[in-house]
């Protein structure tokens, strides 16, 4: 039953929770690559996205951290910033941020009620119902264009790039963080195919920064950019960086770009975060040099140092020492392994992991298992989880090749019990790590930090 609000408009959704339930109720429509439905939805709303400036962020890993660096510096420099990211760690509203604050629940409810009748009308057309991510993207565009008016929106892709819903926008600059083997069921099973999808965010005349390293990926990105007359800024060529130092409180890099050099301190841990920081710095330099953004060196340095992204090599408690990391693909596992060795000396490494069923986990395990003393296999509280017993079979297949006969393996499907096991087994000189899908990381983080309002999800 719908009700009328004070202006006489139908409001089928009465509460914030109803609005979130409605949006999440569209999940069964799945991931349907293509822009037809979002274009139609935006057309019915007057194309609000055309009134905004965007920085479009794509890549296999590092998108969220790059968004965090960009947002932090732009805020430090006095700009009003929208930040659209996914998945969220704590609450559905996390994905729609303005100046570092979540969208107010009452605003999300209001915008959901604007979208609700349009979504239902479209469901009866040949286009079919918009998906959960399409509606979330539309809600973000409405929020930024009609509610809070940011100077710039840091805009993260959902999946891939070319056919991703977020690709409806034309940004002022794009960044492709890196290319790795993830979502191969949708994006393709070679580096070239995946790079081609990511390169789909490149727009005519819009500069693109990339941290891609594989020759075949670089070739695809450069050919796409050349065809569209877009300038490419490639790590190792147009800009370079090297690590200066690191400790448990952070790390420093020396960045050399086309316009200047900077020594930058960041708090985010892991060698891979140096890559993300350098990519963000190159984007900021383009904004400063070519788009009249006022970005003083002091603001850049402070913004980079203060940047934070939850669940990415994040130490959440000290006793016992437990680090959370949302590594869920081979490249993420490789970075995690390097970071553990680099940052946290330890006696024993106890790893708790839970995965989704649609991934190829052998390569992930090959990177991380050589470091592990005790492996606790569990299951995320999510509909597409991989059963712990199935994950065990993969571990047993990989184990002989890495020569770990002494590896202790515990199977505990209930993640809360698995976390208790991890805590009890991680002694003073040990390190506990929780890794895998962010759906697991979200629940574990909420439990360790005693957050009672955690909703976690896609």
N, C-alpha and C positions, 0 to 999 in steps of 0.2 A: 504494500500500500504506500502511495506517495503522499506527501504532505506539502502544503504551500508555505514558503517562508514569508517574511514580512513584506517582500516586494511582489508577492503573488506568483512566484516561480515554483514549479514542481521540484521537490527535493526528495527523490526516491531513497537517498542514503541519509540516515539520520545522525550517525555518529562516525567518528574517525575509524573505529574498528570495523564498522560496516563498509566504509569506503575501501579500507585495505583488504578486507575479505572479498569484496567485489573484484578489485584489481587482481588479487591472487587467484580468484576463481576463474580467471581467463588463462591460467597456466596450461590447462588441458589443450588449448589451441596450439601449444608448442612453440618451437622456434621456426618461423616461416620466413626465410630470407627473402627480401624484396621490399621495395619502397612504395608499392601501389597504395597500400592501406594508409600509411602515414601521410602520403601526399594528399589523399582524399580527405583525411581527417584535418590536416592543416588548412586545406582549401575551405572547408566548412567553417573554420575558426578565423578566417581572414589572414592566414599565413603569418602568424606572429613571429616565427623564426626569422623572417626577413628583416626584422627590426633590431637584430642582436649581432654583436661581435663574438666570434667563437675562436678558441684554440682547440683543434680537434686532435685527440690523443688515441692512437691505435698501437698494436703490438701484441706479442704473445705474453710476455711478462713485463712487469714494471710500470704498467699504465697507471695504477692507483698511486704509486709513490711519485711518479712524474707529475700527476695532477696535484699531489700534496705540495711538492716543491713550487710549482707554478702559482698555486693559490696563496701559499704563505708569503712569497715575495711580493706578489701584486697587492695583497692586503697590507703588508708592511709599507709599501710605497704609497698607500692612501687610496687605492682603487677599490670600488665596490665590485665584488667578484661572486659570480654564480659558479657552483661546482656540481656537476652531474656525474656520478660514478655508480658502479655496481660490481659485484653484489654488495649488500650492506652487512656490517658486522653486528650491530646492536639493534637497530630499529629501522623500520621501513623509511622513515623520514630522513635517514642519513644520506640517502642517495640524492636528495634535492637540498643543497646547501646554498646559503647566501651569506657572505661575509663570515664563513666558518660556523654558522648556526643552521640547524635543521629547519626545514619548512614548518611553520606552525601547524598543528593538527587541524585547527579550524579552517586554515587556508587549503590544506590538502582535501578536506571534506568538501569545501565550496567548489574547488576546481573539478573534483570527481563528479559532482552533481552536474556540472556543465558538460562533461564528457559522456556521462551515462546515456542520455538519449541518443547522442550521435553514434555511439558504439552499437547500441541496439538497432538503430536504423541501418547501419552498415552491415550488420549481421544478416539482414534480409536481402542484401544485394549479392551480385556474383562475386564481389571481393571477399565476402565473409567477414566474420568478426575480427577486429583488431586483437592482437595478442596482448598478454600481460606487459611485455616490454614495450610494445608500441603505445599502449595507453600510458605507461609510465613516462615514456619519452614525450608524448604529447602534453602530459601534465607538467613536465619540467619546462617545456617551451612556453606554455601558458603562464607559469609562475614567473619566469624571468621576464617575459615580454609585457605582462599586464599587472604584476603585483609588486615586484621589487626593483626592476630596472637596473641591473648591474652594468658596469662599464664594459665588462668582458665576461664570457662564460667559458670555463675550463670544461671541456665536453668529451667524455670518455666513450669510446665505442663499446658496444655490448659484445659482439662476436664478429671477428673478421674486419670488414671495412666496406668493401664495394657494395654489398647487398645489406649491410647493417642499417637498421632504422635511423641511427644517428647521422647517417650520410646524407640526410635531407638538407643539411646546413652547408653553407659556403663559409669556411673559416678565413681568418686573416693569416693564420699560419697553421701548419699541420706537423705532427711528429709521429713517427713510427718507431717505437722504442727498440724492438728487436723482432726476429722471426724465429719461431721454434715449432716443434711438432706437437700441436695441441688442437683439439676440436677437428681432428682429421676426418671425422665422419661427415662434417659439414663443409670444411674449407679445402679439403683435398689432402692427399697423403704424400706430397713432396714439398720440399722447401719452395720450389718455383710456384706451385699452385697456391700455397699459403701466402707467399709474398705478393702474388698477383691480387689476392683478395684484400690484403692489408693496403696495398698501393692504390686500391680503389678510392681511398679518401683524398688522394691528390686531386686538386682542382686547378683549372686553367689559371696560370699566372700566380698561384698561391705558393709561397715557398714551403718546402718540406725539409724537416730535420730527421735524420735517422741514425740509429745505433746498430743497424743491421751489419753483420760481419761476413756472412757466407757470400762468396762471389756470385752464386746464382741468384740470391735474394737482392743483392746490390744491383745486379744487372737488370732485374725486373723493375726495381724502383727507379733507376736512372732512365730506363727506356720509357716508362710511363710518364715521368716528369718531362722528358724531352718532347714527347708527343704533345703534352699539354702546355709546353713552354713555362714550366715551373722550375725554379732553381732548387737544386738539392744541396743540403749541407750534411755531408757525410762524416761521421766520426772517424778520425784517423787521417782525414784528408782536409776538409775545410775547417775542422776544429779538432784539437787534441787535448788530452788530459792525462795526468798520472797521479797516483796516490802518494801523498807525502808521509802520512803516519796514521795510526789507528790505536785505540784503546777501548776499554769497556764503555766509555762515555761518548765515543763517536770517532770520526775520522776526518782527514783533510785531503783535498785534492788541489792540484795546480791546473787551472784551465787556460788554454790558449785558443782564442777565437780569432776571427778575421779582424776584429776591431780593437781588442785589448786582451790582457792577461789578468787573471784573478786567482788568488789563493782563497779557497772556500772551505769552511768547516761545516760538517753535517752531523746530526745526532743519529740518523738512521744507520744501522749496522749492516755490514756485509759488503764485499767487493762490488757486487752487482749494483748497490746503491750509488757507488761512484759513477757508474755508467749512467744511471737515471739522472743523477745530479748534473752531469755534464750535458746531457741532452736538454734538460730544462734550462740550463744556463744559455745554451745556444738559441733556444726559442726566445728567451728574455732579451738577448742581445739583438735579435731581429726586431722585436717589438720596439726596443729603444732606438735602434738605428734607422729603421725604415717606417715605423708607424707612429712616431712621435709620443711614445710612452715615456713618461718621466720616471726613470729608474736609477736612482742614485746608487753608487757603489755600496754605501753603508746599508741601504735598505735591502739590496741584493744579499749582502753577507748575513745580515740579521735574519732575513726571511728564509734563506737556505738553512741556517743553523736551527731555526725553530720548527722547521717542517717535521711532521709526524704522520705516520700511517699505521693504524692499528693492525695487529696480526701478521706483520711482515718482519720476521726475525726480531720479535719484540719480547724482551724479558719482562714477564708480568709479576713474578714473585721471586724473592731472594732466598727464602728458606722453605722448601728446597728451591734451588735454582731451576726455574722452568722457563723455557723460551717457546714462543708460538711462532709458527711460520706457515703461511698458506701455500707452500710449494706443492704443486699437484701434477707437474709434468716433468719430463727429463731435465730440461734446462733449469727449472726451479730447484730440482733436487741437487743438481751440480753446484748451483750457487749456494744452496744451504750447506752442503758438505764443506765447501771452501770457507764459508763464513764461520762454521763451528770451529774448524781448525784455527782460523785466524783470530777469533775474538775470545773464545772461552776455553782456556785450558781446563782439562777435567780428568778425573780418574776413570769413571765408567760413563758411557753414554747410553741412556735409556730413552728409546724412541717409541712414542705412541702414535699410531697413524690410522686414519680411516679415509676411504676413498669412495668416489662415485663409480658406478658400473660401466660408464661409457668411455672409460679411458684405457690406455695401454700402459700398464704399470711396470712391466719388466725393466725398461730402461731407467725408470725412476729408481727402482730398487737397486739396480747395479751401481748407481752413483752413491747412494746413502748407506747401504748395508755394510760396506767394509768398515765403517766407523762405529757400528752399533754393537753394544754388548747384550742388551736386553731389548727385544722387540715386542711391543704390546699391540696386537691387532684388534681394532674395534670397528664400530659402524656409526656413521653420522646419522643423526635423526632427520632423515630426508628421504623422500619417496624414491629417488634414483640411486640409493646407496648400494655399494658393493657389499655382499655378505662377507663377514670376517673369515668364514671357512673358505670362500673362493679366493680371497686375498692370500690366505695361508698356502693354497696350492701354487700360486704364482711365486711366493717366497721360496717354497721348496724347490721349484724349478730353477730359480736363479741362484740359490745358495751354493750348490757345488762349484759353479763357475767362479765364484768370488772367494772360495776357500774359507768358509766360516763355520766349521763343524761345531765350534763351541758356542755359537750364537744361541741364546735362550729365547724361545718364542712362547708368548702367552696369548691365547685367544680369549677375549672378553667382549662379546658383542655390545653390551651396555656401556656406552661411553662414560657415564658417570662413575661406574665401578672401575673401568679401565683407568680413569684419571686418579682414583684413590690408589690403585696399584702403582701408578707412576710416581705419585707423591711419596708413598711409603718406601719405595725401592731406591729413590734418589737421595743419597746421603750427602754430607757436607761438601765433599770434593767432587761429587758427580754432577752431571748435567742432564736434566730432563728436557726433552723436546717433544712438542706436539705438532704434527705436520699432516698435510693432506688437504682435503677439500675445505674451503672456507666455511662450509656449513658446520663442520666439526669444530673448526677454530672458533667460530662465533659462540657456540654453546660452552666450550671449555673456557674461553675468555670471560664470559659472563659469570661462570661458576667461580673461577679463581678470584675475580674482582668483586664478587658478591653483587652483581648488577641484577636487579629484580625485574627490569622492564625490557629485557632482551627479547626481541622478536625473531631475529636472524632469518635470512632467506634470500631468495634471488631478487 
